[in-house]
């Protein structure tokens, strides 16, 4: 309210405030926000107040958007259900007994429930797109390097990317306009021409070449998800797009490759949380070794420990070449497969997730089943290409189903227009609403 009053005063005085001044936004709790707790939903950072703003927060503040608060997530962004938060469990607004997806489950749930119109999430292996699918909202994973990662608490640095979650595609384009751009503070930020992504929303896909990889519709994909995707693809044909089934066999290797690379980088990045410099420190110690061991044992949750152990193993002497080095070679093959596909097709369409949102508690004790929730999304992060999830229907229980549209590097315009045109055709939000927001 204080921020809103400040903006109101500026507007009355004729001061420049930005076109979207006063619009509320929610921020995933792994994005540093000056003077506000940034916990990554972990006991390790339970009382950490960030002394600086992430670059995306500087951009949000310069537009005078109002940050309503930090949003729940899986601890250190490791999870697919937001059940691995150390503090709270987040429910899905479509059914409060279901998970909202993860790790940006708080961001997707807040938008779906109408608590905020816009939210920022981060996507390492599908953490924006999968919860967007589960919560019936729109989520974009931009091309790696398009949005600055400075101030994003790192999980896997070569895969992480901040992106928008909103109720419709136009709002995604607007929010992307605000947060995209080169940043000298981020060495992986790419200096590309500034674009207005709202200008690509033309509501026309005539002549668009769409590839549909058959491997993403095989075993493990729920039949209702498949049926809704096929109906969506038929809509594209009706609108004049050229659709062909293709083979993209990277799907068979991507999940294993992702978990080797992501866990290895997590092991390295989370080494800084040692009970000495900042973060949680145990009271139970007699020497330095005890501080390290007990602080990390007490401060990290089970899933984070699991990934640190996996990552340390694949980086260890004798296993580095067999696992990590081989995974990096496969990563190159994944990128080449996408490049080859995009020589012929403008976009690729797959399911965002193999199922709709599942029951809270049904998978939290089965890590392998939880990891399979990312099977449709991880290859996008490995290749660094952009992808958007847009709702395409609901299942027999009324739970939303997401369609993933994948594009070439830095070709957000094409996937945004493809998603926007589909959205205008099916009018999902006019037909369906979450129980929590009816």
ZIURBEL-V991260 format. One record per residue. N is the residue number from 0. RES is the residue in one small letter. SS is DSSP state (helix for helix, strand for strand, loop for the rest). OMEGA is omega in whole degrees, 0 to 359 (NA if undefined). Layout:
BEGIN
N,RES,SS,OMEGA ; N,RES,SS,OMEGA
END
This chain:
BEGIN
0,x,loop,178 ; 1,x,helix,179 ; 2,x,helix,179 ; 3,x,helix,178 ; 4,x,helix,178 ; 5,x,helix,180 ; 6,x,helix,179 ; 7,x,helix,179 ; 8,x,helix,179 ; 9,x,helix,181 ; 10,x,helix,179 ; 11,x,helix,180 ; 12,x,loop,178 ; 13,x,loop,179 ; 14,x,loop,178 ; 15,x,loop,184 ; 16,x,loop,186 ; 17,x,loop,186 ; 18,x,loop,186 ; 19,x,loop,180 ; 20,x,loop,176 ; 21,x,loop,179 ; 22,x,loop,180 ; 23,x,strand,178 ; 24,x,strand,175 ; 25,x,strand,186 ; 26,x,strand,176 ; 27,x,strand,191 ; 28,x,loop,169 ; 29,x,loop,178 ; 30,x,strand,186 ; 31,x,loop,182 ; 32,x,loop,188 ; 33,x,loop,176 ; 34,x,loop,182 ; 35,x,loop,177 ; 36,x,strand,173 ; 37,x,loop,192 ; 38,x,loop,189 ; 39,x,loop,182 ; 40,x,loop,182 ; 41,x,loop,173 ; 42,x,helix,181 ; 43,x,helix,182 ; 44,x,helix,187 ; 45,x,loop,183 ; 46,x,loop,181 ; 47,x,loop,175 ; 48,x,strand,185 ; 49,x,loop,178 ; 50,x,loop,182 ; 51,x,loop,178 ; 52,x,loop,166 ; 53,x,loop,180 ; 54,x,helix,179 ; 55,x,helix,178 ; 56,x,helix,175 ; 57,x,helix,181 ; 58,x,helix,177 ; 59,x,helix,180 ; 60,x,helix,180 ; 61,x,helix,176 ; 62,x,loop,182 ; 63,x,loop,169 ; 64,x,loop,182 ; 65,x,strand,178 ; 66,x,strand,181 ; 67,x,strand,178 ; 68,x,strand,180 ; 69,x,strand,187 ; 70,x,strand,184 ; 71,x,loop,185 ; 72,x,loop,168 ; 73,x,loop,184 ; 74,x,helix,182 ; 75,x,helix,176 ; 76,x,helix,182 ; 77,x,loop,180 ; 78,x,loop,183 ; 79,x,loop,184 ; 80,x,loop,186 ; 81,x,loop,173 ; 82,x,loop,182 ; 83,x,loop,172 ; 84,x,loop,179 ; 85,x,loop,189 ; 86,x,loop,187 ; 87,x,loop,168 ; 88,x,loop,179 ; 89,x,loop,178 ; 90,x,strand,177 ; 91,x,strand,182 ; 92,x,loop,178 ; 93,x,loop,178 ; 94,x,strand,189 ; 95,x,strand,176 ; 96,x,strand,182 ; 97,x,strand,176 ; 98,x,strand,176 ; 99,x,loop,188 ; 100,x,loop,182 ; 101,x,loop,7 ; 102,x,loop,181 ; 103,x,loop,184 ; 104,x,helix,178 ; 105,x,helix,180 ; 106,x,helix,182 ; 107,x,helix,181 ; 108,x,helix,181 ; 109,x,helix,178 ; 110,x,helix,181 ; 111,x,helix,182 ; 112,x,loop,180 ; 113,x,loop,179 ; 114,x,loop,174 ; 115,x,loop,176 ; 116,x,loop,183 ; 117,x,strand,173 ; 118,x,strand,172 ; 119,x,strand,174 ; 120,x,strand,173 ; 121,x,strand,187 ; 122,x,strand,179 ; 123,x,loop,178 ; 124,x,loop,182 ; 125,x,loop,189 ; 126,x,loop,169 ; 127,x,loop,188 ; 128,x,helix,183 ; 129,x,helix,175 ; 130,x,helix,175 ; 131,x,helix,177 ; 132,x,helix,182 ; 133,x,helix,185 ; 134,x,helix,175 ; 135,x,loop,177 ; 136,x,loop,183 ; 137,x,strand,180 ; 138,x,strand,182 ; 139,x,strand,169 ; 140,x,strand,182 ; 141,x,loop,173 ; 142,x,loop,178 ; 143,x,loop,180 ; 144,x,loop,181 ; 145,x,loop,180 ; 146,x,strand,183 ; 147,x,loop,176 ; 148,x,loop,180 ; 149,x,loop,181 ; 150,x,loop,171 ; 151,x,strand,179 ; 152,x,loop,192 ; 153,x,loop,168 ; 154,x,loop,176 ; 155,x,loop,194 ; 156,x,loop,182 ; 157,x,loop,182 ; 158,x,loop,185 ; 159,x,loop,173 ; 160,x,strand,176 ; 161,x,strand,178 ; 162,x,strand,183 ; 163,x,strand,169 ; 164,x,strand,182 ; 165,x,strand,181 ; 166,x,loop,180 ; 167,x,loop,188 ; 168,x,helix,180 ; 169,x,helix,179 ; 170,x,helix,175 ; 171,x,helix,180 ; 172,x,helix,180 ; 173,x,helix,182 ; 174,x,helix,177 ; 175,x,helix,175 ; 176,x,helix,184 ; 177,x,helix,190 ; 178,x,helix,183 ; 179,x,strand,175 ; 180,x,loop,183 ; 181,x,loop,180 ; 182,x,loop,181 ; 183,x,loop,181 ; 184,x,loop,181 ; 185,x,loop,184 ; 186,x,loop,179 ; 187,x,loop,178 ; 188,x,loop,184 ; 189,x,loop,182 ; 190,x,loop,178 ; 191,x,loop,181 ; 192,x,loop,178 ; 193,x,loop,182 ; 194,x,loop,170 ; 195,x,loop,187 ; 196,x,helix,178 ; 197,x,helix,182 ; 198,x,helix,181 ; 199,x,helix,184 ; 200,x,loop,189 ; 201,x,loop,181 ; 202,x,loop,181 ; 203,x,loop,178 ; 204,x,loop,180 ; 205,x,loop,179 ; 206,x,loop,179 ; 207,x,loop,181 ; 208,x,strand,184 ; 209,x,strand,174 ; 210,x,strand,179 ; 211,x,strand,184 ; 212,x,strand,186 ; 213,x,helix,181 ; 214,x,helix,181 ; 215,x,helix,180 ; 216,x,helix,186 ; 217,x,loop,184 ; 218,x,loop,178 ; 219,x,loop,179 ; 220,x,loop,180 ; 221,x,loop,184 ; 222,x,helix,179 ; 223,x,helix,175 ; 224,x,helix,178 ; 225,x,helix,183 ; 226,x,helix,179 ; 227,x,helix,178 ; 228,x,helix,179 ; 229,x,helix,176 ; 230,x,helix,178 ; 231,x,helix,180 ; 232,x,helix,176 ; 233,x,helix,178 ; 234,x,helix,178 ; 235,x,helix,177 ; 236,x,helix,179 ; 237,x,helix,182 ; 238,x,loop,173 ; 239,x,loop,178 ; 240,x,loop,177 ; 241,x,strand,186 ; 242,x,strand,177 ; 243,x,strand,172 ; 244,x,strand,181 ; 245,x,strand,175 ; 246,x,loop,179 ; 247,x,loop,191 ; 248,x,loop,176 ; 249,x,loop,181 ; 250,x,helix,182 ; 251,x,helix,185 ; 252,x,helix,191 ; 253,x,helix,185 ; 254,x,helix,179 ; 255,x,helix,179 ; 256,x,helix,181 ; 257,x,helix,185 ; 258,x,helix,174 ; 259,x,helix,182 ; 260,x,helix,184 ; 261,x,helix,181 ; 262,x,helix,177 ; 263,x,helix,181 ; 264,x,helix,177 ; 265,x,helix,178 ; 266,x,helix,180 ; 267,x,helix,184 ; 268,x,helix,184 ; 269,x,helix,175 ; 270,x,helix,183 ; 271,x,helix,181 ; 272,x,loop,191 ; 273,x,loop,180 ; 274,x,loop,183 ; 275,x,loop,190 ; 276,x,loop,176 ; 277,x,loop,182 ; 278,x,loop,186 ; 279,x,loop,172 ; 280,x,loop,180 ; 281,x,loop,172 ; 282,x,loop,186 ; 283,x,loop,180 ; 284,x,loop,175 ; 285,x,loop,180 ; 286,x,loop,184 ; 287,x,helix,180 ; 288,x,helix,178 ; 289,x,helix,179 ; 290,x,helix,180 ; 291,x,helix,187 ; 292,x,helix,186 ; 293,x,helix,178 ; 294,x,helix,181 ; 295,x,helix,179 ; 296,x,helix,182 ; 297,x,helix,186 ; 298,x,helix,181 ; 299,x,loop,175 ; 300,x,loop,187 ; 301,x,helix,183 ; 302,x,helix,178 ; 303,x,helix,178 ; 304,x,helix,181 ; 305,x,helix,183 ; 306,x,helix,176 ; 307,x,helix,180 ; 308,x,helix,178 ; 309,x,helix,182 ; 310,x,helix,179 ; 311,x,helix,179 ; 312,x,helix,184 ; 313,x,helix,177 ; 314,x,helix,187 ; 315,x,loop,180 ; 316,x,loop,180 ; 317,x,loop,180 ; 318,x,loop,183 ; 319,x,helix,181 ; 320,x,helix,184 ; 321,x,helix,185 ; 322,x,helix,188 ; 323,x,helix,182 ; 324,x,helix,179 ; 325,x,helix,179 ; 326,x,helix,179 ; 327,x,helix,176 ; 328,x,helix,178 ; 329,x,helix,177 ; 330,x,helix,177 ; 331,x,helix,178 ; 332,x,helix,179 ; 333,x,helix,178 ; 334,x,helix,181 ; 335,x,helix,178 ; 336,x,helix,178 ; 337,x,helix,180 ; 338,x,helix,179 ; 339,x,helix,179 ; 340,x,helix,183 ; 341,x,helix,171 ; 342,x,helix,183 ; 343,x,helix,186 ; 344,x,loop,179 ; 345,x,loop,179 ; 346,x,strand,172 ; 347,x,strand,179 ; 348,x,strand,177 ; 349,x,strand,166 ; 350,x,strand,173 ; 351,x,loop,180 ; 352,x,loop,182 ; 353,x,loop,181 ; 354,x,loop,168 ; 355,x,loop,180 ; 356,x,loop,181 ; 357,x,loop,184 ; 358,x,strand,174 ; 359,x,loop,178 ; 360,x,loop,186 ; 361,x,loop,182 ; 362,x,loop,188 ; 363,x,loop,178 ; 364,x,loop,180 ; 365,x,loop,186 ; 366,x,helix,184 ; 367,x,helix,179 ; 368,x,helix,179 ; 369,x,helix,181 ; 370,x,helix,181 ; 371,x,helix,177 ; 372,x,helix,182 ; 373,x,helix,191 ; 374,x,loop,182 ; 375,x,loop,190 ; 376,x,loop,191 ; 377,x,helix,183 ; 378,x,helix,179 ; 379,x,helix,179 ; 380,x,helix,179 ; 381,x,helix,181 ; 382,x,helix,180 ; 383,x,loop,182 ; 384,x,loop,179 ; 385,x,loop,176 ; 386,x,strand,180 ; 387,x,strand,172 ; 388,x,strand,179 ; 389,x,strand,181 ; 390,x,strand,183 ; 391,x,strand,179 ; 392,x,strand,176 ; 393,x,strand,178 ; 394,x,loop,184 ; 395,x,loop,177 ; 396,x,loop,179 ; 397,x,loop,179 ; 398,x,loop,186 ; 399,x,strand,179 ; 400,x,strand,182 ; 401,x,strand,174 ; 402,x,strand,179 ; 403,x,strand,177 ; 404,x,strand,185 ; 405,x,strand,181 ; 406,x,loop,178 ; 407,x,loop,176 ; 408,x,loop,176 ; 409,x,loop,176 ; 410,x,loop,178 ; 411,x,helix,183 ; 412,x,helix,184 ; 413,x,helix,181 ; 414,x,helix,177 ; 415,x,helix,179 ; 416,x,helix,178 ; 417,x,helix,179 ; 418,x,helix,181 ; 419,x,helix,181 ; 420,x,helix,177 ; 421,x,helix,181 ; 422,x,helix,179 ; 423,x,helix,182 ; 424,x,helix,188 ; 425,x,helix,179 ; 426,x,loop,183 ; 427,x,helix,186 ; 428,x,helix,177 ; 429,x,helix,183 ; 430,x,helix,190 ; 431,x,loop,175 ; 432,x,loop,176 ; 433,x,loop,179 ; 434,x,helix,185 ; 435,x,helix,189 ; 436,x,helix,182 ; 437,x,loop,NA
END
